[in-house]
Structure formats: structure tokens, C-alpha cells
Amino acid sequence: MEAGNVNQFLEEITWQEETILFNGKKYFFNPWEHQGIGRLEIQQWNLKDEWVSDFFYVEGKTTDECVKKMVAAPIWDGKTFWEAESEMTWTD
């Protein structure tokens, strides 16, 4: 991951909003936890800061569990997070 430490990024997205660039698009990570349910939503934005789509959504018991599910999912052009992280830039 360019512009930051990948492990710190994964820790940050368990409790606060963060943004990355990947293949010319922005991805906005929005975690939240309420009443024993964790959620992680990732939205895709273009480089003009215009919303494009809801890219990924997952629920779990905690936001940490949600991050683990996201890391394992092949959502980054068919790659998992660990396979694609070298192509990502942390923008926050």
C-alpha cells in the first residue's frame, strides 16, 4: 500500500472512515457498530468526488470481523485485499 502502512490502514477502518485509490477509482470505507452488529460499507467514487456505486457491504458481530471478511473477499478486480494492496494508495 502506497502512502501508508497497510496494517495501520486495516486497523483504522475498524473504527473510522478512510479512502483509498485503486485502479483509477476512489473507495470510501465506512465502518460502524451498533447494538452488537458491526458493518462495513465500501462506496466507489470517481476522481471528481462523485458517487458511482455501493461497492461492498458486509455485517458481522464487530467491525473487526467485517474487515476480516472484506480482506478475504475477491472484490478487487477478482483479487483479495492482500493480493491487490500493493496497487492501492491510502489517501486519508
Secondary structure as UniProt FT lines:
FT   HELIX           6..12
FT   TURN            13..15
FT   STRAND          18..22
FT   TURN            23..24
FT   STRAND          25..34
FT   TURN            35..36
FT   STRAND          37..45
FT   TURN            47..48
FT   STRAND          51..60
FT   HELIX           63..72
FT   TURN            77..78
FT   HELIX           81..84
FT   HELIX           85..87
FT   STRAND          88..90
//
